[in-house]
Amino acid sequence: MSFLRTVSARARGYLSTEALEAYRRAGAGVYALLGELEASHPNPWTAAFSSQIYLLCVWNAFALQTLGDQMLAADERLEPTSPGLVPPQTHALIRKFYQGSAEWLASAREAEQGRYPEEELPASLPPWEGATRYPRVFLEALLEAAQALQQHVEARWGDFEQYPLPGDKAHLLERLRQKRRRAQTKLDYTLRLLSPQGTSVPSTVVQHLRLAVSSYFRLGQFLALPVLLDGNQGPDVQDTGKVEIRERLLLPEPVPPPPMPWRMTDPRARPRLEQDGAVQAALRDMRQADPDPQTTQAMFEQIQAALERGLIAYALSPNGQPLGPHRSPPFAAVYVALKPLKLWGQQLQAGQLFSFETYRLSRGGTFRRALVVYPESVDSML
């Protein structure tokens, strides 16, 4: 019977959750990371700007990971007859949430090193394609995700109002309260719109719910960086007056990419590697030994392209810390495959950890480039 149900679900266009499960595992560490930041209770009115930006990036990663995780879990519970399969609209949205979470986590690592995001802030939710009607399970899964986000924002709000408020920031606090009330109203209104019956719901209900989710997504950003409210003074979350953060807050210009082969090193560890004399010497040797650096760069660009397309992500440990860099030149990042793909002629399965290295078997020997796939335990290879 389960086989027939699976065939029926696939006939209706349902898609496998294999790649989504890989995203879920890859981003799980963001929960502990945000928990550690919030446990330190930094006052957002007086905290260092770098700390505020870092918290904002982690919040965005957390919020999108939460939306993806909650939607996936809700769909699994609400549609038990099609395990491992989700409707195409649900699959597409969860995927965008997970990809956005990975991007913001990367931005958080950059912010930790003083390189701030180039995105306009407050950031918006990832867009998704509209439809005339949506499966009811889509709306119910998104609703449960929205309520999970609401609960976390409300918990943060309880701490936020305890912080000492500088006298010149009273107007910002009132705007925050106003946005909180509007977010609550939007979610309540969506609940009233939802009919208790029917297997599908009109797009207007989903759009109202999207506005509610967007409200809480942005409210979390304002709680991390209240000064953003100076550039977002309109009456609604649909305001167009976003802050161009580099211009408004006078941040430094983006740091140009490092030259090869430094560009191939793990960007999360690069500041430390740049101070390591042994690493510097190893990369000099690599550059001198490489008979065809253009080919090496092109192979690296294949990995970068997969990263930008969301096929792979930087690997994290269970507690949210970066894995890597790999122990051999060019001291590259450790990545996780988010779906099956082929790189450098080698097949990778979803969830596999990998990196790459260059080497010569002997002095004067042939220069080689290799993709390194890690076993289940990677401690001995890092």
C-alpha positions in Angstrom: 0.0 0.0 0.0 2.8 2.4 0.9 4.4 1.8 -2.6 1.1 2.7 -4.3 0.8 5.9 -2.2 4.4 6.8 -3.2 3.6 6.2 -6.9 0.4 8.3 -6.5 2.3 11.2 -4.8 4.9 11.2 -7.5 2.2 11.2 -10.2 0.9 14.4 -8.6 4.3 16.0 -8.9 5.6 15.4 -5.4 9.4 15.7 -5.0 11.9 13.8 -2.8 13.0 15.4 0.4 16.5 13.9 0.2 18.2 17.3 -0.7 16.1 19.1 1.9 17.1 16.7 4.6 20.8 17.4 3.7 20.1 21.1 4.1 18.4 20.5 7.4 21.4 18.6 8.7 23.9 21.1 7.3 22.2 24.1 9.0 21.3 22.6 12.3 24.2 24.2 14.2 22.7 27.7 13.8 20.4 27.0 16.7 23.2 26.6 19.2 25.0 29.6 17.7 22.1 32.0 18.2 21.4 30.5 21.6 25.0 31.4 22.7 24.7 34.9 21.4 21.3 35.6 23.0 22.5 34.0 26.3 25.2 36.7 26.6 22.4 39.4 26.6 24.2 42.1 24.7 22.4 45.5 24.9 21.5 46.3 21.3 21.4 50.0 22.1 25.0 50.1 23.2 26.7 47.0 21.8 29.5 47.4 19.3 28.3 47.8 15.7 30.2 44.7 14.6 28.4 42.6 17.3 25.1 43.9 16.1 25.7 43.1 12.5 27.0 39.6 13.5 23.8 39.0 15.5 21.6 40.2 12.7 23.3 37.8 10.2 22.9 34.9 12.6 19.3 35.8 13.3 18.5 35.8 9.6 20.2 32.4 9.2 18.3 31.1 12.2 15.0 32.4 11.1 15.3 30.9 7.6 16.5 27.6 9.0 13.6 27.6 11.4 11.1 28.2 8.6 12.6 25.4 6.5 12.8 23.0 9.4 9.3 23.7 10.7 7.7 23.5 7.2 9.4 20.2 6.5 8.4 18.7 9.9 4.9 20.0 9.5 4.5 18.5 6.1 5.8 15.1 7.3 3.2 15.1 10.1 0.3 16.5 8.0 0.9 14.1 5.0 2.0 10.8 6.6 0.8 8.9 3.5 3.7 10.3 1.4 6.8 9.9 3.5 9.9 11.4 1.9 7.9 13.4 -0.6 6.5 16.9 -0.5 4.4 19.0 -2.9 6.4 21.0 -5.4 5.4 24.4 -4.0 6.4 23.3 -0.5 9.7 21.8 -1.8 10.6 25.0 -3.7 10.0 27.3 -0.7 11.8 25.1 1.9 14.8 24.9 -0.5 14.9 28.7 -0.7 14.7 29.0 3.0 17.6 26.6 3.5 19.7 28.2 0.8 19.1 31.7 2.3 20.1 30.4 5.8 23.4 29.1 4.4 24.1 32.4 2.7 23.4 34.4 5.9 25.5 32.1 8.0 28.4 32.7 5.6 27.7 36.5 5.9 27.9 36.0 9.7 31.3 34.5 9.4 32.4 37.4 7.2 31.0 39.9 9.7 32.9 38.2 12.5 36.1 39.2 10.6 34.9 42.8 10.1 33.7 42.3 6.5 30.1 43.3 6.5 27.3 42.1 4.2 26.6 44.0 1.0 22.8 43.1 1.1 20.3 45.9 1.7 19.0 45.8 5.3 16.5 44.9 6.6 16.7 41.8 4.4 13.5 40.4 2.8 12.3 36.9 2.7 13.3 34.9 -0.4 10.8 35.3 -3.2 8.6 32.5 -4.3 6.4 31.9 -7.3 2.8 32.6 -6.9 -0.1 30.3 -7.6 -3.9 30.8 -7.8 -4.5 28.2 -5.1 -2.2 26.3 -2.8 -2.5 22.8 -1.2 -3.9 23.2 2.3 -0.9 21.3 3.7 1.3 24.1 2.3 -0.5 26.8 4.2 -0.7 24.8 7.4 3.0 24.0 7.2 3.9 27.6 6.6 1.5 28.7 9.4 3.3 26.4 11.9 6.6 27.8 10.7 5.4 31.4 11.2 4.1 30.6 14.7 7.5 29.1 15.7 9.2 32.3 14.5 6.7 34.4 16.4 7.4 32.5 19.6 11.1 33.1 19.3 10.7 36.8 18.6 8.3 37.2 21.5 10.8 35.5 23.8 13.5 38.0 22.6 11.1 40.9 23.1 10.8 40.1 26.8 14.6 40.5 27.2 14.7 43.5 24.9 12.4 45.7 26.9 14.6 45.2 30.0 17.6 46.9 28.4 18.4 50.5 29.6 17.3 52.9 26.8 19.4 55.9 25.8 17.3 59.0 25.9 17.7 59.8 22.2 16.4 56.3 21.2 12.9 56.5 22.6 11.4 57.1 19.2 13.0 53.9 17.9 11.6 51.9 20.7 8.1 53.2 19.9 8.5 52.2 16.3 9.6 48.7 17.4 6.5 48.4 19.5 4.4 49.5 16.5 6.0 46.9 14.2 5.5 44.2 16.8 1.8 45.0 17.1 1.4 44.9 13.3 3.2 41.6 13.1 0.8 40.1 15.7 -2.2 41.6 13.9 -1.2 40.2 10.5 -0.8 36.7 11.9 -4.1 36.9 13.8 -5.8 38.1 10.6 -4.5 35.2 8.6 -5.9 32.8 11.2 -9.3 34.4 10.8 -9.1 34.1 7.0 -8.4 30.4 7.1 -11.4 28.3 6.5 -11.6 25.1 8.6 -12.5 23.1 5.5 -11.2 22.5 2.0 -8.1 20.8 0.6 -6.8 24.0 -1.0 -6.6 27.6 -0.1 -6.7 30.8 -2.2 -3.5 32.7 -2.8 -4.8 35.7 -0.9 -4.6 33.8 2.4 -1.0 32.6 1.6 0.0 36.2 0.8 -1.4 37.5 4.1 0.5 34.8 5.9 3.7 35.7 3.9 3.3 39.3 5.1 3.1 38.1 8.7 6.2 35.9 8.3 8.0 38.8 6.7 7.0 41.1 9.6 8.6 38.7 12.2 11.6 38.1 10.0 12.3 41.9 9.9 11.3 42.5 13.5 14.1 40.1 14.5 16.6 42.2 12.5 15.4 45.4 14.1 15.9 43.9 17.5 19.5 43.0 16.6 20.2 46.4 15.0 17.6 49.0 16.0 19.3 51.8 14.1 17.9 50.2 10.9 14.6 51.8 11.9 16.0 55.2 11.0 15.9 54.1 7.4 12.5 52.3 7.6 10.0 54.8 8.8 7.0 53.8 6.6 3.8 52.3 7.9 4.2 48.7 6.8 6.5 45.8 6.2 6.1 46.5 2.4 8.0 49.8 2.8 10.5 50.4 0.0 12.8 52.6 2.2 15.4 50.0 2.9 18.8 51.0 4.3 21.7 50.6 2.0 23.9 49.7 4.9 27.3 50.5 3.3 26.1 54.0 2.5 24.0 54.9 5.5 26.3 53.5 8.2 29.5 54.4 6.4 30.9 50.9 6.4 34.2 50.2 4.6 34.2 49.2 1.0 34.1 45.4 0.2 37.5 43.7 0.6 38.7 42.6 -2.9 39.2 38.9 -3.3 42.7 37.7 -2.4 45.1 36.6 -5.2 45.5 33.0 -6.1 46.3 30.6 -4.5 45.1 32.4 -1.3 41.6 32.7 -2.8 41.4 28.9 -2.6 42.0 28.8 1.2 39.1 28.4 3.6 37.7 32.0 3.9 36.5 31.3 7.4 40.1 30.5 8.5 42.0 32.8 6.1 42.8 35.6 8.7 44.5 33.0 10.8 46.2 31.2 7.9 47.7 34.5 6.7 49.6 34.8 9.9 51.0 31.2 9.7 54.5 31.1 8.2 54.3 27.4 7.4 51.1 28.0 5.4 52.7 30.9 3.6 55.6 28.7 2.6 53.4 25.8 1.5 51.3 28.1 -0.7 54.5 29.6 -2.3 55.7 26.0 -3.0 52.3 25.1 -4.5 52.4 28.2 -6.8 55.9 27.4 -8.0 55.2 23.7 -8.5 51.9 24.1 -10.4 52.6 23.8 -14.1 49.1 24.9 -15.1 47.6 27.3 -12.5 44.7 28.2 -14.9 43.5 24.6 -14.7 43.8 24.6 -10.9 41.8 27.9 -10.8 39.2 26.5 -13.2 38.7 23.4 -11.0 38.3 25.6 -7.9 35.8 27.7 -9.8 33.7 24.6 -10.3 33.4 24.2 -6.5 32.6 27.9 -6.2 29.9 27.6 -8.8 28.4 24.7 -6.9 28.5 26.7 -3.7 26.7 29.7 -5.3 24.1 27.4 -6.8 23.3 26.0 -3.3 24.5 22.5 -4.3 27.1 22.5 -1.5 27.7 24.5 1.6 30.5 25.1 4.1 30.5 22.2 6.6 29.7 22.9 10.3 30.2 20.7 13.3 27.2 19.7 15.4 27.7 22.8 17.7 27.7 25.2 14.7 31.5 25.7 14.4 33.2 25.6 11.0 34.9 22.4 10.0 38.3 22.9 8.4 40.4 24.0 6.8 41.8 20.9 5.1 45.3 20.1 6.3 47.0 20.2 2.8 47.5 23.1 0.4 45.7 25.1 -0.6 44.1 24.6 2.9 40.6 24.7 1.4 37.3 24.8 3.2 35.5 21.6 4.1 32.2 21.4 2.2 29.1 19.3 2.5 27.1 18.1 -0.5 23.5 19.2 -0.2 22.4 17.0 -3.1 24.0 14.3 -5.3 26.4 16.0 -7.8 29.5 15.3 -9.7 32.7 17.4 -9.2 36.0 16.8 -10.9 34.6 13.6 -12.3 33.8 12.2 -8.9 30.2 11.4 -7.7 29.2 12.9 -4.4 26.2 11.9 -2.4 24.0 14.3 -0.3 25.5 14.7 3.1 29.1 13.8 2.1 31.9 16.0 3.4 34.7 16.8 1.0 37.6 19.2 0.3 40.4 19.4 -2.2 44.2 19.4 -2.2 47.2 19.6 -4.4 50.4 17.5 -4.0 53.4 15.8 -5.6 54.3 12.3 -4.7 58.0 13.1 -4.7 60.3 16.1 -5.4 60.1 16.8 -9.1 57.1 14.4 -9.4 53.9 15.1 -11.2 51.7 17.9 -9.8 48.3 16.5 -8.8 44.9 18.0 -7.9 42.5 15.8 -6.0 39.0 15.9 -4.5 39.2 14.5 -0.9 36.0 12.8 0.3 36.0 12.4 4.1 35.0 9.2 5.9 32.2 9.5 8.5 34.7 10.6 11.1 36.7 13.5 9.9 38.7 14.5 13.0 41.9 12.8 11.8 41.8 14.5 8.4 41.6 18.1 9.5 
